[in-house]
Amino acid sequence: MEKKKAWVWFKGGLNGGSWVSGFIASNDDLQPGVLIEKADFVSCRVPEWRVSFDQPEHKKKSPEIPNNPTWKYI
């Protein structure tokens, strides 16, 4: 399981969503999504569409969000 630096999309509130840096992301083929970790954040699994391994060009531009999206895996 390789760990990489990643940006994660958060949907936000009234100000809209944004990409947040400082996460370490890893993926194993046994569970869905990507495990995201950060010292001041509770580790969890999120869908791949919420994670970028490259710095986004625009921090407020959302990724392509699927219809009826899953935001977090339990």
MOFENGI-V616941 format. One record per backbone hydrogen bond with DSSP energy under -1.0 kcal/mol. NH is the residue of the N-H (numbers start at 1). CO is the residue of the C=O. If there is no record, write none. Layout:
nh->(NH	NH)
co->(CO	CO)
This chain:
nh->(4	6	7	8	9	10	16	18	19	20	23	24	25	26	34	35	36	37	41	44	46	50	51	52	61	73)
co->(25	23	52	20	50	18	13	10	59	8	6	37	4	35	46	26	44	24	38	36	34	47	48	7	58	45)
